[in-house]
């Protein structure tokens, strides 16, 4: 499968990155621009992202995924992205934080093929793509942080993420305005999984709206 970027991102109708993108990605901004081109190109034609999302790739998708790294302060940590889809948030995180060891878990073959091609074209040495359901990796793959975006409501999502978090690790999942409501829905399950009460954290304060909210829950150390 070929997913080459257009020589000029404007050819794919990709908006120019806002100024804040330079603050988030620093010297890696050119790679983030190439990722945007991939999303707007074969990401759309392969059904990984809707064509109506292209004009808001930066503010709604790439940037608000990249800033999730603010909730992952441990340098060199392994991050597991459950249901990675188009690599959001995993690929955006890997570009913004080259110190992280990012593992993308995705069950659908066409998506994992696209992700593998994307990772190769972007030369992301800190990313590994895994094909399969998250529960298939319980006991064989764990990370300091486990993340997800737009996969399922929190009560269901916790059941997939918790077994992948190492002792003392954290589940850091992206949730929008429903974060507090979903956290309340998951209160009993959080306790049964020994994840504490959990909390809602705001990241990316420098970004324009929408604000990025993440639900953070920590596994106790064994």
HELIX and SHEET records of a PDB file:
HELIX    1   1 UNK A    9  UNK A   12  5                                   4    
HELIX    2   2 UNK A   19  UNK A   25  1                                   7    
HELIX    3   3 UNK A   26  UNK A   28  5                                   3    
HELIX    4   4 UNK A   29  UNK A   40  1                                  12    
HELIX    5   5 UNK A   42  UNK A   45  1                                   4    
HELIX    6   6 UNK A   51  UNK A   56  5                                   6    
HELIX    7   7 UNK A   57  UNK A   62  3                                   6    
HELIX    8   8 UNK A   63  UNK A   66  1                                   4    
HELIX    9   9 UNK A   67  UNK A   71  5                                   5    
HELIX   10  10 UNK A   90  UNK A   96  1                                   7    
HELIX   11  11 UNK A  109  UNK A  122  1                                  14    
HELIX   12  12 UNK A  134  UNK A  137  5                                   4    
HELIX   13  13 UNK A  154  UNK A  161  1                                   8    
HELIX   14  14 UNK A  162  UNK A  164  5                                   3    
HELIX   15  15 UNK A  179  UNK A  185  1                                   7    
HELIX   16  16 UNK A  187  UNK A  192  1                                   6    
SHEET    1   A 7 UNK A 127  UNK A 131  0                                        
SHEET    2   A 7 UNK A 101  UNK A 106  1                                        
SHEET    3   A 7 UNK A  78  UNK A  82  1                                        
SHEET    4   A 7 UNK A 143  UNK A 148  1                                        
SHEET    5   A 7 UNK A 165  UNK A 175  1                                        
SHEET    6   A 7 UNK A 212  UNK A 218 -1                                        
SHEET    7   A 7 UNK A 199  UNK A 203 -1                                        
END                                                                             
